[in-house]
Amino acid sequence: MNSEYNPNKRFYRKILPNINDKVVCKCINISYDGCIVNLPEYGNISALIPYKELSKTRIKNITSFIKKGKTFIAEVINIDSDKLYVDLSKKSVNKNEEIEAENYYNKSKRVNSVIKRVSELSNISAIEFYDKYIWNLYDNFEQHPDDILYNYYNSNKICNFADILPTEIMNHFNNVISKTYSNKKVNLLGKLSITCIGIEGINAIKNTLNKIANEYPNISISLFSTPNYIYQLYDDNTLDNVNLVNSAMNKTIEYIKEYMDGDGKIIEICKLNNENEDKLIENSLLENDSEEKSEYSDDNK
């Protein structure tokens, strides 16, 4: 058993994930059996990804394919509740499942940071706080507890914590919620390549982008470097807005193809976090263009 494992530091009521669950895992070692990982959502319990479950293609060099310390999403394919064994598969997880699992994990991680801090200030254990006040939210509401806490911060009280939390904890809880959710919004960037070498050329591109701007008013579009354009959205629901940006870019491709020799291709969708570090969410191209961005202004329309 991994020395870092501590069931009292898990995010959820259950000790182990279920079969077919998608979980975040961190590579801690490569053995003759496969890749040994920790599951941070489950108190850093150890799990194994057998070699045959790492990739759909042949791996020439395992240490180049997956490095110690790397974090990724995998699917649970086998568990032994008595021995606390978990087997995973990395190759069975698709891009959409990665995005959804990462989004869920980030929400749970944010909730965990709130619970950890409030419990420290209130002199109770985090696991006790979870058991008394939080795990029921996972069980009884469709919304993730992170969304419930965020709505509570914005005075939309799906759950009124004043009714369930003792008075001596409530002040700590409100202070931590305020600090945590005041900067929750994320910045999503989508990059799309648009071309039209037909007779209508640049006018076709301009007309297409104008239509998209009208249909998706919350998304701003700017020229990155010809023929690449940036689609930008600043909001608080990562998964929904990844889908929205993706929809806008696919609609752009649909419209540009109505013109002779018009075409488009999604390059990537990235999330800019609060520390201003780009994190790849979805990438359909391995190469990223590193040229500087310039504005697609009204003057260019």
N, C-alpha and C positions, 0 to 999 in steps of 0.2 A: 504493500500500500504506500502511495506517495506520502512523504513526510509533510507536504504542504496541505494535505487533505484535512479539512475541518468542516464537518456537517453543520456546525452552528454558524457558518458563514455563507450558507447557500441562499439563493434568491427566492426559492419557491418552497412550498410545503413538502412536496415529494422529495425523497432522498436521491432518486435516480430519474433520469428522463425516461420517456416511453419509447417503444419501438416506433420508428419512422419520424421521431422528432428531429428537427434540425437544430444543432447546438453549436455554440462558439467553442473552439478548442485552440489550445496553444501547444505547439510542439516543444517537448522538453528533452526528447532523446530519440535516436534512431537505433533500433535493436535488430537482431536477426529475424524477429517476428514481424517487424513493421515499424510504424511511427507511434511512439508513446506520447500522449498528450494529456494536458489537464483541462478540466471543464470548469471555468470560473463561476458559471451560474450555479454549479452544484458543489460548492465548497472546495474546488480544485481537485475533485476526485480524478484518479487516473483512468484513462481509456486507451484502447489500442485500435489503430487503423492498420489492418493487415496489408502487406505489399500489394496484393491483388486488388485492394479497394482504394488505392491511392489515385490511380489514373486509368482512363480507358485506353491509353496508348502505352507502349513500352517505355519504361524509364531507364535511360542509359546510366545516369548518375544520380542516385537517390539524394546525396547531400547537396547537389545543385538544384534538384527539383523542389525540395522542401528543407528549409534551414531551421536549426534550433532557435526557438523564440518566435517563429512565425505564427501568426494567428489567422485562422480561417474557419469556414463553416463546414460541418460534416453531418451526415445522417446516421441516426442510431439504427443498427441492424440486429443487435443482439444484446441482451442484458442477463445478468445472473444476480438476482436480488440478494441471495444468501451470501455469495462471495464478493458482492459489489463489483462485478466485472461489467464493463461496457465495451462493446465492439462497434466501430464506426466505419462509414464509407464516405470518402471524399469525392469519388468519381461519380456518384449517383446524384449529386446536388447540381441543379442548373442555376443559371444567373438570377432568375426571378426569385428562386428559393433563397439564394444567398442574400439578396437585397432584403427580403421579408424577414429572414432570420436575424440579420444584422440590425435591422430597425427595431425588432422586438427586444433583442439583447441590449441595445443602447437605451431603450426605455427602461428596461428592468435594472440596468446599471445605474441610471439616474435615480430611480426609486430607492435603490440600495444605498446610494450615497446620502440621500435624505434620511433614511431610517438609521443609518450608522451614526450620523451626526446628532440627530434628535435623541437617540438612545444614550449616546455619550453624555449629552447635556442633562439628561433626565436620570442618569445613574441607573439605567436598566440595561439588560442585554439586548442586542439587536434581534436575536432569535425570539426573545419574549415579546418584543414590540411587533415583529412580524406576525407571530402567532395570535396575539390579542387583537391587532388592529388592521393589518394589511392583507394577509393571505385571504381573508374573506372577500376582499375586493376582487382578487383574481377569480374567485369562485362564483361570485354573485352578480358581477357586472360584465356586460359585453365589452366595454371600454377597458383598455389597459390601465392599471393604476396610475401610470405616468400621465395619461390623458385626464384621469380624474383629478389628480393633484394639480395639473396645469389649469383645468377648469375652475378648481377651487381657488387658485391664485387669482384668476380673472373674475371672481365673484359669481361664477356659474356653478353652483353647488350641487353637483350630481350626488355627492355624499357630504353631509354636514358633519365635519369632524368634531365640531363643538359638542355634538351629541354623544360621541363615543370616546373622546379623549379626556382624561382627567385634566382639571384646571391647571395643575402644576406642570403638565407637559405641553399644554396648548400654546403658551407663549413661545416656547422653544420651537415648536412645530411651525408656527406662523412665520417666525423669523427665518428659519431654514428654507421654508417653501418660497418666501419672497426672494431670498438670495439665489436660489437655484433656478427659478423659473422666470426671472426677469430678463435673462439672456438666452432663452431657449431656441429662438428662431435660427434657422440655418439658411445658407445661401447655396442654391443649386445652379450649376452651370452645365448647359448642354452644348456640345459642339457639333455642327452639321455642315457637311460639304454640299454646296449647291452649284450646279453648272447648267448652262444652256448655250450651246454653240450654234443653235439654229438662228434664223433670220431675226427673231424677236429678241434674242440675246439678253442684254442687261435689263431691258424693259420687262421681260418675262419674270426675271428674278425680283425686280422691284414690285411688280404687281402682286406676285405671290407673297412676298413678305408683308405687304400692306394688308392683304386679306388675313394673314395669320395674326397680325397686330390687332385687327378688329375682333377676331374670334377669341383671342387669348389676351385680353387687356392687362392681365397681371404679369405677363411675361414680356421682358424687354429684350430686343434683338439688336445686336451690334456686330459690325464686321470685325473679324479677328485677323484674318489675312486671306486674300482671295485664293480659293473660293470658299473659305471656311467662315461660318457665322456662329456667334455665341448667343444662346438662349438662356436668360437669367431669371430666376425666380427666388424671392426672399420670403420665406414663410416658416411655419413651425411643424408641419407634418411631412417628414422626409419621404415616406413611402408613397403617400398620395401625390406629392408634388413631383417625385420621380416619374410617376405615371403620367402626370399632366404635361411635364416637359417632353416626355417621350411621345405623347399624343400630338403635341404641337409640331414636333419635328417630323413625325410620320405624315401628318397632314400637309406639311410643307412639301414633302417628297411627292405626295399625291397630286398637289396642285401644279408643281413645276413640270411633272410628267405630262400634263395636259398640253404643254407646248412642244413643238417639234424639237427633238434632241435635248429636251430638258431631263435632268436627272439629279438625284441627291443621295447622300449616304450619311447615316448617323455615325459619328466618330466616337463620342463618349458622353457620359453624364457624370459629373463630378460634384461632390459636396464640399463646400468650404466651411470648416468648423470655426468655433469661436477663437481658436488660436491661429487662424488664417493659414492652416496647413491643408493642402489639397489631398483629399482621400478618394481614391477611385471607387465609385459605386458600380458603374457598368461601363464596359469597354468593348466595343466591337472591332477595334483596330489596335494593334500592338504599338504602333508608332504614334507618338504625340507630336504635333507641330509646336515648336518652341518659339515661333515668331511673336512679336508683341502685338497686342490688340489695339485696334483703332475703332472709333465710334461709327456706327451706321446711323447717321443723323437724318433729320427731316430734309436737310439740304440735298441728300443723296437720293431721296425717294423720287 
